[in-house]
Amino acid sequence: MPGKPQSEATKAHIKRSEQDHVMDLAVAAYQAELAKTGPEKKKGLRAICTEISKEWRKKTGREVTLNHGTLNRLAKGGARLTTFNANKGWLLPEEVEVVIEYATDMAACGFPLTHKLLKEHVDEICHSRLGDKFPAEGVGKKWTTRFLEKHSDHLSTYTSRPLKDVRGRAVNPATNKAWFELLGEVLEKGDDGQPIAQECCYGVDEAGFQPEIGGSSNKAIGGKGKRVQHEQQGGGRENTTVIVTICADGTSIPPAVIFKGKSYQASWKQNNPTNAS
């Protein structure tokens, strides 16, 4: 399944990262040449740039052009432009790591940050360190967008799926451990003290739909590579659950739909191609 198309800023960031990596290879190669003590002629800056670029093109199929003047400056201990620009940002490198970790942890707990919340968090950090030197209005309107693009290898945006807070609190290490211990005991002993055969084990999955919050979704920030980003929200306890079951041999049984009701209506069986019960 294809992902979201990359923005121009993200493409530029990836290109700069590749350029820096290839330049690092060139710096290492040039410094190795300077360290040689034999009588053979040492390779110059231009020769190293050409050689490393050819090796990278052969390895990846991508063209990366290196500047011999930049190579000379970096080999002498100079700073690259990307490092210089990073040092001009509002956040220090260690603060960037803290913000990324905070955003990832909050998303994992079901409370993902929005652009507004991310801005507020960054503003607090900068205000506490810079005081009156930091603008009263905080970082700019597009700052969080550029931040996410720059750190797209760690963070991404999602359309959040609602998760009732009572369900979110139920997902924790203690309940997970208790569940798997109980499942292991059932598989080992069964109903008559005999282990349950593997061919009698079915895979079951369920999806819940909460009427009170089902239409509420936001753009949320979470860790890179997730399929779904849940967001805990309040709501009533009413829930419609759909359960699907499949066996290892490929057969399946009709899905089951569970919802609150006082009586069964025959019309519910109409337009029911999966014969759900």
C-alpha angles and dihedrals in degrees: 000000000000119000131224115300112257119250121239090251091054092048090050091050092051090048092051091049091053091047091052092048094051090046089053088056090051093049091052091048093048093048089050088054092051090050093058115111101184127106094255118110115263120234115251130228095266093047092051092049092050094045096049092045091053092048091050093048090050091049100043107014089236126119117232118176118207126204115223092210091056090047091053092050094048092045088057092053101269123150122250121238094249091056090048092051092046091055089054092059124103094247126064116230092255090049090053089056090050092051093048092048092047093050091048094048094047091051091049089054092052096256103102120184122247123211088264094052092045090053091049091051093049092045090055092052094048095043091052093052103034102030113185091000089073116078115258090230091055127221120350127277094257096040096099091048091053090045092055092046092050092049098036090131088070107025137039139171124248139180097247123231116220118250120185111240093235089058092046092053090051091062104082137122093263096054092041091053092047092049095052092045090053092047091050092052092050093049091048099046106022119184096305101036093266123116115258111248116244092236088061092057117100130195113236130188131177137196123201127209119198113199094202096057105014094109095048117097132147140191102265135183119233144152119299119268101024119141095207133019113202123201121202114232137169121256146134124289095250110116137168112215127196116197123196123188132192133177127223090250090063098255121124140189125230115278120257125225119204121193140142115279141141098215140010118253120207091218089070088073092060120099089016107139094168092051090233117186 
